[in-house]
Amino acid sequence: MRIAILSRNPNLYSTRRLKEAIEAAGHDALVIDHSLCDLVIEQEGPSIFYKGEKLSNIQAIIPRIGASVTFYGTAVVRQFELMGTFSAVESQAIVRSRDKLRSLQILSREGLGMPKTAFTNFSKGGEKQLIDQVGGAPLIIKLLEGTQGLGVVLAETRKAGQSVIEAFHGLKARVIVQEFIKEAKGADIRAFVVNGRVVGAMKRQGEEGEFRSNLHRGGKATVIKLSTAERKAALGAAKALGLTVAGVDMLQSARGPLILEVNSSPGLEGIEKATGINIAGKIVEFIEASANRKTTKRKIKE
């Protein structure tokens, strides 16, 4: 097979590992910067041009779409899908997961555990009500478009929470407010899901005094064996959002696992180094089984 990795940086660990895994499995691998693709839509059918050349004979793609280019990146993935190319992650599932509010609404509908969350319009005086709805201070305030722990604030007091929310609203920045889970102690769990199976899991612990556990913020990762409830929550979250490859972030709480976020382009470096598992190879195995089975164009779900 000829498998393309949609990535803007061929030197990233995840991109390099996927390329190595594709080639190790005996397939042809190429890295395509999706931001440089031109989409042509006409009566004869959709096509994609990359650096002036028409792309053809690509059986599968692995989207690695950054948050800053979600709109155009998912348009490229959708174009490949319409051309009959298998995608390891569906375009619509990426769109679903990138919208933090939408994804939490879907997870709530499915009855999955999560920190209590509140959202409002830019209403003057609404800050106090938001804080009350998540149980008061301390509380977490998140930008809807934040990634890798950026745009996440811990407000220790009600007054601080009101000030932060007011400041974000003054900038017309959309935020969600969540209850603070004290017993998590600055740690979370990342479960890596591929095709309905948890293929690896790690616990990420934030630095001393840091409530965010993201590895980009200096957190440390160690391998962890998931409980039955944690495994069920991870698989349920990925399924609810339609993600066949996903990183599901959860907190351990007194009332069971609570889902924080579901990532459609989870990084491979932390999980592979913590667990010693060839996660990139698992993704390629999934593509081999699925792309070979696929004989007709996948219907795009809106």
KOLRO-515890 format. One record per residue (C-alpha): x, z, y; residue number from 1. Coordinates in steps of 0.05 Angstrom, whole numbers, always signed. Example, Ala and Ser with C-alpha at 12.3 -4.5 7.8 and 13.67 -1.06 7.14 Angstrom:
BEGIN
rec xx->+246 zz->+156 yy->-90 n->1 $
rec xx->+273 zz->+143 yy->-21 n->2 $
//
This chain:
BEGIN
rec xx->+0 zz->+0 yy->+0 n->1 $
rec xx->+18 zz->-7 yy->+73 n->2 $
rec xx->+2 zz->+58 yy->+108 n->3 $
rec xx->+7 zz->+68 yy->+183 n->4 $
rec xx->+17 zz->+135 yy->+218 n->5 $
rec xx->-15 zz->+135 yy->+287 n->6 $
rec xx->+34 zz->+176 yy->+327 n->7 $
rec xx->+63 zz->+172 yy->+397 n->8 $
rec xx->+129 zz->+203 yy->+375 n->9 $
rec xx->+164 zz->+180 yy->+312 n->10 $
rec xx->+214 zz->+237 yy->+318 n->11 $
rec xx->+163 zz->+293 yy->+310 n->12 $
rec xx->+171 zz->+334 yy->+246 n->13 $
rec xx->+100 zz->+317 yy->+222 n->14 $
rec xx->+109 zz->+242 yy->+234 n->15 $
rec xx->+177 zz->+241 yy->+199 n->16 $
rec xx->+152 zz->+280 yy->+139 n->17 $
rec xx->+91 zz->+235 yy->+130 n->18 $
rec xx->+135 zz->+174 yy->+133 n->19 $
rec xx->+182 zz->+204 yy->+81 n->20 $
rec xx->+124 zz->+222 yy->+36 n->21 $
rec xx->+94 zz->+152 yy->+41 n->22 $
rec xx->+160 zz->+119 yy->+23 n->23 $
rec xx->+174 zz->+169 yy->-32 n->24 $
rec xx->+108 zz->+149 yy->-64 n->25 $
rec xx->+130 zz->+76 yy->-64 n->26 $
rec xx->+89 zz->+51 yy->-5 n->27 $
rec xx->+108 zz->+17 yy->+60 n->28 $
rec xx->+104 zz->+62 yy->+120 n->29 $
rec xx->+101 zz->+44 yy->+194 n->30 $
rec xx->+92 zz->+86 yy->+256 n->31 $
rec xx->+45 zz->+59 yy->+308 n->32 $
rec xx->+38 zz->+87 yy->+379 n->33 $
rec xx->-38 zz->+85 yy->+386 n->34 $
rec xx->-32 zz->+88 yy->+462 n->35 $
rec xx->+1 zz->+19 yy->+460 n->36 $
rec xx->-53 zz->-14 yy->+418 n->37 $
rec xx->-100 zz->-66 yy->+448 n->38 $
rec xx->-170 zz->-70 yy->+418 n->39 $
rec xx->-204 zz->-137 yy->+415 n->40 $
rec xx->-278 zz->-139 yy->+402 n->41 $
rec xx->-312 zz->-207 yy->+391 n->42 $
rec xx->-363 zz->-243 yy->+348 n->43 $
rec xx->-311 zz->-258 yy->+295 n->44 $
rec xx->-300 zz->-184 yy->+286 n->45 $
rec xx->-255 zz->-128 yy->+312 n->46 $
rec xx->-179 zz->-134 yy->+314 n->47 $
rec xx->-120 zz->-94 yy->+340 n->48 $
rec xx->-57 zz->-120 yy->+375 n->49 $
rec xx->+5 zz->-77 yy->+378 n->50 $
rec xx->+61 zz->-96 yy->+426 n->51 $
rec xx->+31 zz->-166 yy->+429 n->52 $
rec xx->+25 zz->-177 yy->+354 n->53 $
rec xx->-39 zz->-175 yy->+313 n->54 $
rec xx->-40 zz->-119 yy->+262 n->55 $
rec xx->-61 zz->-139 yy->+191 n->56 $
rec xx->-52 zz->-119 yy->+119 n->57 $
rec xx->-56 zz->-44 yy->+132 n->58 $
rec xx->-94 zz->-9 yy->+77 n->59 $
rec xx->-95 zz->+62 yy->+106 n->60 $
rec xx->-79 zz->+101 yy->+168 n->61 $
rec xx->-61 zz->+174 yy->+182 n->62 $
rec xx->-85 zz->+193 yy->+252 n->63 $
rec xx->-41 zz->+241 yy->+291 n->64 $
rec xx->-80 zz->+239 yy->+356 n->65 $
rec xx->-58 zz->+286 yy->+411 n->66 $
rec xx->-111 zz->+323 yy->+452 n->67 $
rec xx->-91 zz->+287 yy->+516 n->68 $
rec xx->-109 zz->+219 yy->+488 n->69 $
rec xx->-169 zz->+237 yy->+445 n->70 $
rec xx->-215 zz->+184 yy->+476 n->71 $
rec xx->-169 zz->+124 yy->+467 n->72 $
rec xx->-138 zz->+150 yy->+403 n->73 $
rec xx->-205 zz->+157 yy->+368 n->74 $
rec xx->-225 zz->+88 yy->+394 n->75 $
rec xx->-164 zz->+60 yy->+357 n->76 $
rec xx->-181 zz->+98 yy->+294 n->77 $
rec xx->-253 zz->+73 yy->+298 n->78 $
rec xx->-228 zz->+1 yy->+306 n->79 $
rec xx->-187 zz->+8 yy->+243 n->80 $
rec xx->-247 zz->+36 yy->+206 n->81 $
rec xx->-290 zz->-23 yy->+229 n->82 $
rec xx->-236 zz->-70 yy->+203 n->83 $
rec xx->-244 zz->-38 yy->+134 n->84 $
rec xx->-181 zz->+6 yy->+136 n->85 $
rec xx->-184 zz->+74 yy->+104 n->86 $
rec xx->-171 zz->+132 yy->+151 n->87 $
rec xx->-146 zz->+199 yy->+125 n->88 $
rec xx->-190 zz->+231 yy->+180 n->89 $
rec xx->-253 zz->+197 yy->+206 n->90 $
rec xx->-256 zz->+181 yy->+280 n->91 $
rec xx->-321 zz->+218 yy->+291 n->92 $
rec xx->-295 zz->+280 yy->+256 n->93 $
rec xx->-236 zz->+281 yy->+304 n->94 $
rec xx->-284 zz->+277 yy->+363 n->95 $
rec xx->-326 zz->+333 yy->+334 n->96 $
rec xx->-267 zz->+380 yy->+325 n->97 $
rec xx->-235 zz->+366 yy->+392 n->98 $
rec xx->-296 zz->+392 yy->+429 n->99 $
rec xx->-287 zz->+467 yy->+421 n->100 $
rec xx->-359 zz->+483 yy->+442 n->101 $
rec xx->-390 zz->+429 yy->+397 n->102 $
rec xx->-349 zz->+450 yy->+337 n->103 $
rec xx->-368 zz->+523 yy->+345 n->104 $
rec xx->-441 zz->+504 yy->+352 n->105 $
rec xx->-436 zz->+466 yy->+286 n->106 $
rec xx->-400 zz->+523 yy->+251 n->107 $
rec xx->-453 zz->+572 yy->+276 n->108 $
rec xx->-508 zz->+527 yy->+249 n->109 $
rec xx->-474 zz->+531 yy->+181 n->110 $
rec xx->-473 zz->+607 yy->+183 n->111 $
rec xx->-398 zz->+612 yy->+183 n->112 $
rec xx->-364 zz->+674 yy->+211 n->113 $
rec xx->-333 zz->+670 yy->+280 n->114 $
rec xx->-319 zz->+715 yy->+340 n->115 $
rec xx->-382 zz->+721 yy->+384 n->116 $
rec xx->-377 zz->+667 yy->+436 n->117 $
rec xx->-413 zz->+654 yy->+502 n->118 $
rec xx->-414 zz->+593 yy->+548 n->119 $
rec xx->-450 zz->+580 yy->+614 n->120 $
rec xx->-455 zz->+530 yy->+670 n->121 $
rec xx->-418 zz->+544 yy->+735 n->122 $
rec xx->-471 zz->+595 yy->+756 n->123 $
rec xx->-452 zz->+645 yy->+810 n->124 $
rec xx->-456 zz->+715 yy->+784 n->125 $
rec xx->-460 zz->+693 yy->+712 n->126 $
rec xx->-392 zz->+723 yy->+696 n->127 $
rec xx->-420 zz->+793 yy->+684 n->128 $
rec xx->-472 zz->+768 yy->+636 n->129 $
rec xx->-420 zz->+728 yy->+596 n->130 $
rec xx->-377 zz->+790 yy->+588 n->131 $
rec xx->-437 zz->+832 yy->+566 n->132 $
rec xx->-457 zz->+779 yy->+515 n->133 $
rec xx->-390 zz->+785 yy->+478 n->134 $
rec xx->-389 zz->+861 yy->+478 n->135 $
rec xx->-350 zz->+875 yy->+542 n->136 $
rec xx->-276 zz->+883 yy->+552 n->137 $
rec xx->-225 zz->+869 yy->+526 n->138 $
rec xx->-245 zz->+796 yy->+517 n->139 $
rec xx->-215 zz->+727 yy->+507 n->140 $
rec xx->-225 zz->+670 yy->+556 n->141 $
rec xx->-208 zz->+599 yy->+533 n->142 $
rec xx->-205 zz->+532 yy->+568 n->143 $
rec xx->-246 zz->+482 yy->+527 n->144 $
rec xx->-189 zz->+432 yy->+529 n->145 $
rec xx->-131 zz->+480 yy->+516 n->146 $
rec xx->-83 zz->+470 yy->+458 n->147 $
rec xx->-26 zz->+508 yy->+424 n->148 $
rec xx->-47 zz->+573 yy->+457 n->149 $
rec xx->-46 zz->+545 yy->+528 n->150 $
rec xx->-106 zz->+561 yy->+570 n->151 $
rec xx->-122 zz->+625 yy->+530 n->152 $
rec xx->-125 zz->+690 yy->+569 n->153 $
rec xx->-135 zz->+762 yy->+545 n->154 $
rec xx->-173 zz->+802 yy->+598 n->155 $
rec xx->-162 zz->+876 yy->+585 n->156 $
rec xx->-217 zz->+900 yy->+633 n->157 $
rec xx->-285 zz->+876 yy->+657 n->158 $
rec xx->-258 zz->+866 yy->+728 n->159 $
rec xx->-200 zz->+824 yy->+703 n->160 $
rec xx->-248 zz->+783 yy->+660 n->161 $
rec xx->-294 zz->+770 yy->+719 n->162 $
rec xx->-235 zz->+749 yy->+762 n->163 $
rec xx->-207 zz->+700 yy->+710 n->164 $
rec xx->-276 zz->+669 yy->+697 n->165 $
rec xx->-289 zz->+662 yy->+771 n->166 $
rec xx->-221 zz->+630 yy->+781 n->167 $
rec xx->-233 zz->+579 yy->+726 n->168 $
rec xx->-303 zz->+564 yy->+752 n->169 $
rec xx->-275 zz->+555 yy->+822 n->170 $
rec xx->-230 zz->+501 yy->+793 n->171 $
rec xx->-290 zz->+470 yy->+757 n->172 $
rec xx->-255 zz->+484 yy->+691 n->173 $
rec xx->-300 zz->+495 yy->+631 n->174 $
rec xx->-286 zz->+558 yy->+592 n->175 $
rec xx->-315 zz->+596 yy->+533 n->176 $
rec xx->-314 zz->+672 yy->+528 n->177 $
rec xx->-302 zz->+706 yy->+461 n->178 $
rec xx->-301 zz->+778 yy->+435 n->179 $
rec xx->-233 zz->+807 yy->+423 n->180 $
rec xx->-219 zz->+824 yy->+350 n->181 $
rec xx->-174 zz->+885 yy->+356 n->182 $
rec xx->-162 zz->+894 yy->+282 n->183 $
rec xx->-129 zz->+825 yy->+277 n->184 $
rec xx->-69 zz->+856 yy->+313 n->185 $
rec xx->-44 zz->+790 yy->+343 n->186 $
rec xx->-43 zz->+753 yy->+276 n->187 $
rec xx->-84 zz->+697 yy->+247 n->188 $
rec xx->-87 zz->+654 yy->+185 n->189 $
rec xx->-78 zz->+578 yy->+181 n->190 $
rec xx->-108 zz->+547 yy->+119 n->191 $
rec xx->-89 zz->+474 yy->+108 n->192 $
rec xx->-145 zz->+434 yy->+76 n->193 $
rec xx->-138 zz->+366 yy->+43 n->194 $
rec xx->-197 zz->+331 yy->+11 n->195 $
rec xx->-238 zz->+394 yy->-2 n->196 $
rec xx->-180 zz->+437 yy->-27 n->197 $
rec xx->-136 zz->+489 yy->+7 n->198 $
rec xx->-66 zz->+463 yy->-7 n->199 $
rec xx->-28 zz->+517 yy->+31 n->200 $
rec xx->-39 zz->+578 yy->+75 n->201 $
rec xx->+3 zz->+620 yy->+122 n->202 $
rec xx->-4 zz->+681 yy->+165 n->203 $
rec xx->+20 zz->+675 yy->+236 n->204 $
rec xx->+41 zz->+738 yy->+273 n->205 $
rec xx->+50 zz->+738 yy->+349 n->206 $
rec xx->+110 zz->+768 yy->+382 n->207 $
rec xx->+108 zz->+841 yy->+402 n->208 $
rec xx->+57 zz->+848 yy->+458 n->209 $
rec xx->+31 zz->+777 yy->+449 n->210 $
rec xx->-41 zz->+768 yy->+426 n->211 $
rec xx->-32 zz->+694 yy->+412 n->212 $
rec xx->-1 zz->+678 yy->+344 n->213 $
rec xx->+14 zz->+604 yy->+356 n->214 $
rec xx->+83 zz->+583 yy->+330 n->215 $
rec xx->+93 zz->+545 yy->+396 n->216 $
rec xx->+87 zz->+612 yy->+431 n->217 $
rec xx->+140 zz->+645 yy->+388 n->218 $
rec xx->+97 zz->+669 yy->+330 n->219 $
rec xx->+126 zz->+677 yy->+260 n->220 $
rec xx->+96 zz->+648 yy->+197 n->221 $
rec xx->+95 zz->+676 yy->+127 n->222 $
rec xx->+61 zz->+651 yy->+63 n->223 $
rec xx->-5 zz->+685 yy->+46 n->224 $
rec xx->-53 zz->+684 yy->-12 n->225 $
rec xx->-124 zz->+674 yy->+13 n->226 $
rec xx->-181 zz->+718 yy->-9 n->227 $
rec xx->-242 zz->+685 yy->-39 n->228 $
rec xx->-279 zz->+695 yy->+26 n->229 $
rec xx->-223 zz->+665 yy->+67 n->230 $
rec xx->-217 zz->+604 yy->+22 n->231 $
rec xx->-293 zz->+593 yy->+24 n->232 $
rec xx->-293 zz->+599 yy->+100 n->233 $
rec xx->-237 zz->+548 yy->+108 n->234 $
rec xx->-269 zz->+497 yy->+62 n->235 $
rec xx->-337 zz->+508 yy->+94 n->236 $
rec xx->-310 zz->+497 yy->+164 n->237 $
rec xx->-273 zz->+432 yy->+145 n->238 $
rec xx->-334 zz->+406 yy->+109 n->239 $
rec xx->-381 zz->+424 yy->+166 n->240 $
rec xx->-340 zz->+382 yy->+215 n->241 $
rec xx->-329 zz->+325 yy->+166 n->242 $
rec xx->-253 zz->+335 yy->+165 n->243 $
rec xx->-217 zz->+313 yy->+102 n->244 $
rec xx->-150 zz->+337 yy->+130 n->245 $
rec xx->-153 zz->+400 yy->+173 n->246 $
rec xx->-119 zz->+463 yy->+195 n->247 $
rec xx->-169 zz->+520 yy->+197 n->248 $
rec xx->-149 zz->+580 yy->+239 n->249 $
rec xx->-182 zz->+647 yy->+222 n->250 $
rec xx->-177 zz->+720 yy->+241 n->251 $
rec xx->-180 zz->+776 yy->+190 n->252 $
rec xx->-233 zz->+825 yy->+214 n->253 $
rec xx->-272 zz->+885 yy->+190 n->254 $
rec xx->-332 zz->+839 yy->+177 n->255 $
rec xx->-293 zz->+785 yy->+140 n->256 $
rec xx->-257 zz->+721 yy->+161 n->257 $
rec xx->-275 zz->+695 yy->+230 n->258 $
rec xx->-261 zz->+622 yy->+246 n->259 $
rec xx->-225 zz->+609 yy->+312 n->260 $
rec xx->-214 zz->+535 yy->+310 n->261 $
rec xx->-210 zz->+475 yy->+264 n->262 $
rec xx->-153 zz->+427 yy->+279 n->263 $
rec xx->-158 zz->+353 yy->+261 n->264 $
rec xx->-83 zz->+339 yy->+271 n->265 $
rec xx->-51 zz->+403 yy->+245 n->266 $
rec xx->+25 zz->+406 yy->+248 n->267 $
rec xx->+64 zz->+405 yy->+182 n->268 $
rec xx->+128 zz->+441 yy->+202 n->269 $
rec xx->+103 zz->+513 yy->+202 n->270 $
rec xx->+61 zz->+507 yy->+139 n->271 $
rec xx->+113 zz->+469 yy->+98 n->272 $
rec xx->+170 zz->+516 yy->+117 n->273 $
rec xx->+128 zz->+579 yy->+106 n->274 $
rec xx->+99 zz->+558 yy->+39 n->275 $
rec xx->+152 zz->+510 yy->+11 n->276 $
rec xx->+95 zz->+463 yy->-7 n->277 $
rec xx->+100 zz->+387 yy->+3 n->278 $
rec xx->+38 zz->+383 yy->+47 n->279 $
rec xx->+55 zz->+312 yy->+70 n->280 $
rec xx->+56 zz->+291 yy->-3 n->281 $
rec xx->-13 zz->+321 yy->-14 n->282 $
rec xx->-40 zz->+278 yy->+43 n->283 $
rec xx->-9 zz->+216 yy->+13 n->284 $
rec xx->-39 zz->+232 yy->-56 n->285 $
rec xx->-107 zz->+239 yy->-23 n->286 $
rec xx->-99 zz->+170 yy->+10 n->287 $
rec xx->-77 zz->+139 yy->-56 n->288 $
rec xx->-139 zz->+164 yy->-92 n->289 $
rec xx->-187 zz->+149 yy->-36 n->290 $
rec xx->-162 zz->+82 yy->-10 n->291 $
rec xx->-157 zz->+53 yy->-80 n->292 $
rec xx->-228 zz->+74 yy->-93 n->293 $
rec xx->-253 zz->+44 yy->-28 n->294 $
rec xx->-280 zz->-26 yy->-37 n->295 $
rec xx->-328 zz->-32 yy->+22 n->296 $
rec xx->-323 zz->-15 yy->+95 n->297 $
rec xx->-338 zz->+58 yy->+110 n->298 $
rec xx->-401 zz->+65 yy->+151 n->299 $
rec xx->-386 zz->+96 yy->+219 n->300 $
rec xx->-425 zz->+161 yy->+229 n->301 $
rec xx->-447 zz->+177 yy->+299 n->302 $
//
